[in-house]
Every structure is written in structure tokens, then in C-alpha cells.
């Protein structure tokens, strides 16, 4: 979402303590390093497709890119056939892998070339090897004249997403639109266990609606900038008070765009710049170039970490 750029600029002018992020590893390092910014991770249920967002340095250009995994090896990146003209980002697979939800500022009229506000869109396919359909706007009451971001679709059809509604005197919040009898209900903001007066955005929700992982910005218990927080739902569907995932995951920079696979492996985006924070000695120009061009250089990069969580799905 666009607010992330502003929040990041606020972060980089401040200094924070080092964090213990042992176990966090780059994901698709060779592929991701080809692009200025890469964010968002969506992995198909059969673990053969990885879709992510490629962005320009400023974040003004966004497109959806896929790599295929065959016998443990990833293919060269390829642009999804419906992406590349407008700003497309934040993909999320349905439980069966036959639907892909994403965010776009593309116009409702396919004949138009004028972008609009960000809406939630989706494409479908008949089988896991079929071609994707043309994008369809999910429509009202989910989409409005405001910007909707980061969809997460559950097995029941419920849709979680991020919305910044200026009429509520709050910042970005996590909303849910319940799906019943083929229609979506009016979106409702999640309660105070999840949302606050500040920024909450980009929520991953497991298909069984037992786990919610999202970013909270600059909370009192945070490590600096945006941190990943986790919440679990009880048997009645009530979300527990979200907890910071700690410095085993979070850095002192922006950590966001989470995805959790069925093996409890966490994938997320981070703007950490470990290599640039080393001030133990004066560096040569070549050493500075190496640090600037390293993976953890403050640009959006993909990371992964195996997790041990209370609930498994």
C-alpha cells in the first residue's frame, strides 16, 4: 500500500538497536535481486507457483510476477498475462488454487487506459494448469471509492482486507466482509484486539481463519517502524489480542506483507538494511558498493523463516 513509502521514509531517518533475527533467510535471493523492489508472497496450494509483486524504486509501478517450482528448482520469472499495464500487487490464492485475488488501480472499463482508485480484483482458472481468466472486479460492498488493499480469502469465502476510511478518524485498519449465500456483507472493522487508532495493514489470514498475521506501525511494544503481529481465533471466531512476533522475525525497519504456508513457514517482506548499519570501521568505495548492492540494503526484499506456532492448519 502507498502509505508504506511514507512510513519507511520516517523510519530511515531514525536509528534503532540491532535485532536478533537468526533463522530469517532471504527467499528467492537470485531472482529477487534482479528487481529494485520486490514484495508480497503468494504460494499455490500445491507449492508449484510463487507469485510476488515487482515494483519500481518509488513504488509507482507494480506488476505481478510468477516463478514455477519443478523438482525443487525455480524457473525464470515471468509476468502474469493480465499484469503489466496498471499497478497490480498483493496476490492471494484461494484454498483450491483456482482463484487468485489481488489489488489493482485498473479501470472498470477494459477499454479505458485511465487508472482509478485501488480495488480488489480476482482471476479464475478451471484447473491448476489452466490459463487465468480476465480480471474481474469483486464489486460492492467490498470495493468503494476508497482504496482497498491486501485481500485474504478464506475457505468459507470470507474476505479480509485493509481499508483507510478517513471518516472514522483512524488510520489503516483490517476489515472483514462475510460471504453468505453467494454475496458479501458490508465490511466491518475487526475489534480492538486487532485494530487501534494507528496503522494496521496487510493481514494474512489462514484459510481456516485460525491465524492472522499483519503489520502494526510504531506501536509501543514495537522494535521500530512496522512489525509483524500475530493473533489466533477461538472456537467462537474471536481474535486474541495480537502479539508482536519479536526480534526472531522483526527487524528495526519495515516488516510487512506476511504469508504462512501449510508447514508453518513464514514468508514476508522487509526493508531491513543490516549491511548498511555496520559502522565498526571506515569502508572503501568498493566495500560501500557491495553493501549498497547487497540483499539487505533497505529496499523491499522477500524473507522466510520456519515457525513454531500454537495453532496449525
C-alpha atoms as one frame of an Amber mdcrd trajectory, in Angstrom:
protein
   0.000   0.000   0.000   1.140   3.513  -0.742   1.355   4.666   2.895   4.250
   2.245   3.379   6.559   4.503   1.367   5.842   7.445   3.672   6.235   5.318
   6.795   9.522   3.955   5.503  10.905   7.454   4.976  10.047   8.274   8.567
  11.907   5.181   9.682  15.196   5.579   7.870  15.947   8.946   9.450  15.903
   7.366  12.906  18.360   4.916  14.464  17.343   1.758  16.294  19.108  -1.057
  18.124  20.242  -4.206  16.376  17.873  -7.182  16.477  18.318 -10.922  16.776
  16.813 -12.212  13.534  18.719 -15.509  13.389  16.849 -18.009  11.235  15.417
 -15.398   8.882  16.679 -16.197   5.388  16.402 -14.482   2.006  13.757 -16.048
  -0.228  14.393 -16.369  -3.969  17.508 -14.266  -3.478  18.914 -14.532  -7.010
  15.546 -13.786  -8.603  14.503 -11.009  -6.240  17.853  -9.247  -6.609  17.096
  -8.628 -10.291  14.468  -6.024  -9.388  14.538  -2.709  -7.459  11.768  -3.656
  -5.020  10.009  -6.988  -4.541   7.194  -7.514  -2.054   4.256  -9.845  -1.296
   4.386 -13.641  -1.463   1.604 -15.966  -2.581   2.329 -19.681  -2.935  -0.136
 -22.016  -4.631  -1.612 -24.846  -2.525   0.352 -27.449  -4.500   3.579 -25.495
  -3.875   4.413 -25.209  -7.584   3.816 -21.486  -8.136   5.133 -18.430  -6.326
   3.649 -15.052  -7.198   5.106 -11.786  -5.964   4.986  -8.068  -6.731   7.785
  -6.305  -8.592   7.976  -2.547  -8.061   9.982   0.427  -9.239  12.211   2.246
  -6.759   9.454   4.760  -5.994   6.719   2.120  -5.831   4.717   3.890  -8.540
   4.996   0.906 -10.892   3.797  -2.504  -9.661   3.289  -5.766 -11.527   2.614
  -9.397 -10.646   5.374 -11.865 -11.475   5.409 -15.651 -11.116   8.042 -18.356
 -10.869   7.284 -22.063 -11.205   8.856 -24.673  -8.955   9.764 -28.026 -10.506
  11.753 -30.678  -8.632  12.941 -28.090  -6.153  14.151 -25.612  -8.774  12.568
 -22.283  -9.659  12.002 -21.097 -13.211  12.929 -17.715 -14.584  10.417 -15.043
 -13.542   7.503 -14.406 -15.887   4.935 -11.620 -15.906   1.377 -12.796 -15.305
  -0.550 -12.373 -18.580  -3.071  -9.882 -17.192  -0.492  -7.674 -15.460   1.949
  -5.031 -16.663  -0.237  -2.092 -17.677  -1.640  -0.835 -14.373  -0.420  -1.135
 -10.786  -1.141  -4.707  -9.680   0.042  -6.109  -6.341  -0.733  -8.156  -3.212
  -1.739 -11.585  -4.626  -3.533 -14.262  -2.595  -4.598 -17.769  -3.700  -7.910
 -19.350  -2.791  -7.712 -22.630  -0.871  -8.052 -24.725  -4.052  -5.667 -22.554
  -6.063  -8.292 -21.887  -8.739  -8.780 -18.243  -7.820  -6.189 -15.509  -7.399
  -7.111 -12.272  -5.654  -5.055  -9.112  -5.990  -5.206  -5.330  -5.798  -5.180
  -3.052  -8.824  -5.885   0.513  -9.882  -7.046  -0.655 -13.310 -10.274   0.909
 -14.663 -13.602  -0.893 -14.558 -13.947  -0.361 -18.305 -11.386  -2.589 -20.010
 -11.364  -0.214 -22.985 -10.076   2.632 -20.812  -6.427   3.403 -20.122  -7.096
   5.650 -17.129  -6.274   4.211 -13.677  -8.684   4.610 -10.770  -8.561   4.018
  -7.020  -7.282   0.663  -5.763  -9.852  -2.146  -5.730  -9.770  -5.868  -5.077
  -9.867  -7.950  -8.253  -9.653 -11.677  -8.984  -8.972 -14.131 -11.777 -10.066
 -17.770 -12.065  -8.949 -20.936 -13.820 -10.557 -24.330 -14.393  -7.570 -26.413
 -13.280  -4.192 -25.736 -11.675  -2.575 -25.889 -15.115  -5.199 -23.835 -16.973
  -4.771 -20.234 -18.076  -6.091 -17.437 -15.893  -9.289 -15.653 -16.891  -9.542
 -11.930 -17.490  -9.584  -9.969 -14.199 -12.930  -9.270 -12.548 -13.669  -6.582
 -10.005 -15.107  -8.058  -6.812 -17.547  -5.142  -6.648 -19.615  -3.587  -3.884
 -19.929  -3.656  -0.945 -16.239  -4.608  -0.672 -14.903  -2.123  -3.194 -15.729
   1.549  -2.749 -14.442   4.928  -3.886 -11.702   4.471  -1.260  -8.598   2.285
  -1.619  -8.905  -1.379  -0.648  -5.698  -3.361  -0.150  -4.213  -6.784   0.643
  -7.023  -9.341   0.207  -7.033 -12.642   2.093  -9.782 -15.094   1.112 -10.745
 -17.933   3.463 -12.244 -21.382   2.835 -15.660 -20.030   3.823 -15.334 -17.209
   1.319 -14.878 -14.503   3.941 -12.636 -11.726   2.690 -10.183  -9.838   4.902
  -8.529  -6.684   3.608  -7.039  -3.304   4.526  -9.025  -0.074   4.308  -8.216
   3.514   5.209 -11.557   5.184   5.913 -10.962   8.876   6.735 -14.484   9.234
   8.120 -13.587   7.038  11.115 -10.792   9.286  12.444  -8.407   6.328  12.318
  -5.582   5.152  10.089  -5.484   1.920   8.081  -7.436  -0.927   9.671  -8.173
  -4.590   8.983 -11.716  -5.305   7.767 -13.695  -8.441   7.004 -16.598  -8.966
   4.630 -18.533 -12.146   5.420 -19.600 -14.346   2.495 -23.054 -15.935   2.705
 -25.478 -17.223   0.080 -23.260 -16.029  -2.718 -22.929 -12.429  -1.568 -20.588
 -10.356   0.570 -21.792  -8.480   3.616 -20.960  -4.867   4.379 -17.319  -4.847
   5.548 -16.730  -4.431   9.265 -13.517  -3.430  11.020 -12.065  -6.065  13.328
 -12.186  -5.218  17.033  -9.590  -3.645  19.347  -7.729  -6.956  19.696  -6.520
  -6.283  16.145  -7.114  -2.628  15.271  -6.222   0.628  17.004  -6.199   4.346
  16.214  -2.876   3.816  14.434  -1.809   1.920  11.328  -2.732  -1.757  10.928
  -2.409  -3.220   7.475  -1.646  -6.158   5.185  -3.172  -9.101   7.052  -2.577
 -12.716   6.121  -5.444 -14.921   7.339  -5.201 -18.707   7.143  -7.857 -20.431
   5.065  -9.462 -21.869   8.217  -9.481 -18.416   9.888  -7.430 -19.617  12.849
  -4.333 -17.446  12.347  -3.992 -13.776  11.471  -0.603 -12.131  10.872  -0.364
  -8.469   9.974   1.690  -5.299  10.369   1.243  -2.699  13.085   3.163   0.520
  12.722   5.229   2.067  15.507   3.406   0.542  18.482   4.821   0.969  21.984
   5.970  -2.662  22.093   7.398  -2.488  18.583  11.014  -2.754  17.509  10.808
   0.287  15.277   8.748   1.095  12.191   6.320  -1.678  11.156   6.376  -5.034
  12.952   4.566  -8.289  12.275   1.989  -9.245  14.906   0.041 -12.490  15.285
  -3.427 -13.334  16.583  -5.346 -16.610  16.977  -9.105 -17.126  16.827 -11.042
 -19.198  19.357 -13.881 -21.642  18.693 -16.328 -18.741  18.518 -14.275 -16.867
  15.955 -13.000 -14.221  18.372  -9.470 -12.980  17.737  -6.974 -12.926  20.596
  -5.083  -9.749  21.404  -2.356  -9.513  18.793   1.218 -10.091  19.965   4.437
  -8.811  18.449   6.280 -11.697  16.772   9.510 -10.443  18.316  13.035  -9.965
  17.094  13.236 -13.552  15.904  11.215 -12.244  12.931  11.030  -8.462  13.054
  13.820  -6.002  12.373  14.073  -2.323  13.234  12.805  -1.461   9.750   9.527
  -2.083   7.931   8.420  -5.741   8.080   5.180  -6.421   6.243   3.229  -8.457
   3.658   3.167 -11.823   5.511   2.246 -15.221   4.111   2.194 -18.507   6.052
   2.186 -21.852   4.257   0.716 -25.139   5.491   4.042 -26.176   7.010   4.118
 -23.035   9.161   6.858 -21.447   7.107   6.532 -17.690   7.217   7.273 -15.541
   4.181   7.327 -11.778   4.439   8.718  -8.569   3.016  11.272  -6.452   4.840
  13.183  -3.239   4.219  15.959  -4.177   6.641  19.455  -2.958   5.798  21.810
  -4.945   8.012  24.811  -4.477   5.740  24.500  -0.689   5.775  24.330  -0.385
   9.565  27.856  -1.676  10.163  29.865   1.337  11.330  32.661  -0.607  13.033
  35.217   0.648  10.520  35.724   3.073   7.674  34.863   1.357   4.391  36.366
   1.700   0.948  34.273   2.691  -2.044  34.103  -0.911  -3.246  33.013  -2.063
   0.210  30.300   0.592   0.227  29.172  -0.535  -3.221  28.993  -4.137  -2.012
  26.897  -3.085   0.987  24.586  -0.925  -1.112  24.097  -3.722  -3.644  23.663
  -6.469  -1.045  20.343  -8.203  -0.482  19.512  -6.465   2.808  20.053  -2.938
   1.524  16.890  -1.164   2.659  14.837  -1.985  -0.433  11.850  -4.321  -0.269
  13.062  -7.914  -0.254  11.478 -11.309   0.430  12.444 -13.337   3.505  11.393
 -16.628   5.052  11.553 -18.359   8.439  10.238 -21.662   9.787   7.850 -21.051
  12.667   6.533 -22.967  15.662   3.022 -21.666  16.222   0.330 -22.502  18.752
  -2.222 -23.393  16.086  -1.556 -25.420  12.950  -3.811 -25.760   9.935
